[in-house]
Amino acid sequence: MHNHPAQAAQKVKLLVLDADGVLTDGGLYYDPDGRIIKRFNVQDGLGLKLAMAAGLEVAVITGLNSGAVETRVKELGINDYFSGSTHKMPFIRQLSREKNLLFSQMAYLGDDWVDAGPMQCVGLPMAVANAQPEIRKLAAWTSTQRGGHGAVRQAVRFILQAQGRLEQEWRKWVQKHA
């Protein structure tokens, strides 16, 4: 189905992420008061900041409503955040319209059946290593890392590498932080 993920990645201007199982490990940790606590990966976070600094736009679409995810997304400076609906295609269409982008200019990183719609229409469908088999089958690219354990950073690296910008971003980073 997808022969050349690196070729598709060259066109990507927007990376859309699922949250639970992608930005997080998919676990629902409950505190003694019954509130859900989520775990995020700091390397994923830095990767997203690097992606945005390199001019790649980032959006998050999640089926669950979670204060933890909303806080993390805001903390990372991601403005396009949609939550509380397992029907994700309306948000993909909205992002396409608002940002004047073709679906072929979008990448989507998912892990479960709720991600099937977007993955079937974007130019670069991506899956985390521990995604459901049907989702891995839809993916043009699959990380070697599990969701919440560096898969987002790998996806960002793959896109920037395909666009010939990874080395340049690394040099900029080293200069800035020398």
Residue, then its C-alpha position, 0 to 999 in steps of 0.5 A: m500500500h505505502n511503498h515510500p514513507a520517506q517520500a511521503a514524509q518530505k511533503v509533511k507540514l502537519l503531524v497529528l498525534d493521538a494522545d493515549g497510547v501514543l503520547t502516553d503509554g496508554g496506562l490509566y493510573y488512578d490516585p487514591d481520590g480516583r483521579i487519573i494520572k498519566r505518564f509522558n516521555v520527556q524525549d517525546g516532548l523535546g522532539l515535538k518542540l524541535a519539530m515546531a521550531a523546525g516549522l512542522e505544525v503539530a496537532v493532538i486529537t484524543g478520544l478521551n477528555s483528560g486534564a493531564v493531556e490538556t496540561r501537557v499539550k499546552e506546556l509543549g506549546i501545541n495550540d491545535y488540541f481536540s478531545g472527547s470524540t472518537h470520531k477524528m475525521p471531522f477534526i482532520r477535515q477542520l485542520s485541513r481547511e483551517k491550515n489550507l493543507l492537503f491530506s497528503q501534507m499530513a502525517y498521523l501517528g496512532d495506536d488503536w482502532v479510533d485512529a483508522g479513519p485519519m490513517q486511511c486518508v493522510g499522506l503519511p500514516m504512522a503507528v507506534a510499535n505496540a499499536q493494534p495489528e490493524i493499525r500497524k497494517l494501515a501504517a506506512w511507517t512504524s516506530t520501534q519504540r512503544g507509545g509513551h516510550g519515545a515513539v513520538r520522538q522517532a516519528v519526528r526524527f523520521i520526518l525531519q530526516a526525510q526532509g533533510r532538516l534533522e542535521q541542521e536542527w541538531r547543529k542549531w541546537v548545539q550552537k544555541h546551547a553551547 
